[in-house]
Amino acid sequence: MAQPGLFLGPARDVLDPSSSKKPKRILDIGTGNGSWAVEVANRYLGAAIDIVDLVPIARELPSNILFFRQDVNRGLPPSMPDAEYDLVHARNIQLGIPDYPKLIDECARVLKARGLINLIEGDWDIFDSDGNPVTPYKNPGWYNWIQAWRGAVAHQNIDVEAPKKTEQWLKDSPYFSEVKATARWMPIGPWTNDAEMNRLGEIVWENLKYLIPSIRPLLTEYYAGRSEWADMIVQHAWAELASPHSHVFMRWRFFWGKRNSRVYSPDGPVPRKPRKGKEREKPQTESSGGRA
Ligand SMILES: C[S@@+](CC[C@H](N)C(=O)[O-])C[C@H]1O[C@@H](n2cnc3c(N)ncnc32)[C@H](O)[C@@H]1O
């Protein structure tokens, strides 16, 4: 995924090796093929980078990276101590995380005070050149694919609006301060007049080349085993990617915040900060149906 830089927010201060005798510690959650972590490891040779994913990583890793296999919906690996990391990064993982605020709490557990969280997620939408979601009339291939995907994702109890809610989730967390968010339109393909945008467009295009067919199992399950529907949706989206007849975009969102000094509560959910104009939420317990 194309992001503005390796890190978001005041990472340079947080990762400045002169600020501590111990190596800086970085955690990448849902690392995938580890491309981001390997780039960081090669650039910050003195840092120790831990990476986590559900599935084993196939590539050879630099000596300053350690892989952990874990479903983070069950929490981060228990061997990861509290208040240990200087920076926690997670990019494009919401599809596997039904309770994202709970994961934000886990990030708070392992971050040091003043440590930095970096989160990156793309909207589950494809947009036309007016910035509106694509329609079935102009972009049927994209439209059917994104609708099927959203249906399948909702079917898995994943909130399809999660990318749009992430800024508020981070702001509501009692553990983070100085929360900032930004969004960026990314062309699908190199069709703009701007060289940098075209570079991003090529990366987005390449990502989609793999993403479009990769959701086929999710779609097959959603269509109750009728794999011909899943095949058709994938093929039509692929055709629109390969031979675009109009300019389309994706929208990526970038979030960062500083871990504050509030001590992590191991006793379960903590009250969230009140939103403007709303009463402070009462602490929830598992038995009252609150977030675990
Ligand atoms: C779309 S890939 C993104 C990979 C990488 N972050 C990147 O941006 O290149 C999502 C990754 O998150 C991992 N993932 C999803 N849900 C997860 C979970 N519950 N626990 C651990 N890893 C998870 C997937 O296995 C996959 O490798």
The ligand as an ORCA input file, in Angstrom:
! r2SCAN-3c Opt
* xyz 0 1
  C      -4.064     -6.879      3.554
  S      -2.778     -7.641      4.442
  C      -1.760     -6.252      4.849
  C      -0.335     -6.630      5.117
  C       0.597     -5.510      5.525
  N       0.172     -4.871      6.752
  C       0.734     -4.498      4.407
  O       0.164     -3.418      4.491
  O       1.434     -4.809      3.423
  C      -3.568     -8.006      6.030
  C      -2.701     -8.849      6.923
  O      -3.254     -8.816      8.231
  C      -3.219    -10.134      8.767
  N      -4.280    -10.269      9.756
  C      -5.610    -10.085      9.554
  N      -6.292    -10.357     10.667
  C      -5.386    -10.735     11.602
  C      -5.488    -11.165     12.953
  N      -6.682    -11.271     13.540
  N      -4.360    -11.483     13.631
  C      -3.153    -11.369     13.003
  N      -2.993    -10.983     11.726
  C      -4.092    -10.664     11.026
  C      -3.455    -11.023      7.559
  O      -3.020    -12.355      7.785
  C      -2.644    -10.296      6.485
  O      -1.321    -10.753      6.446
*
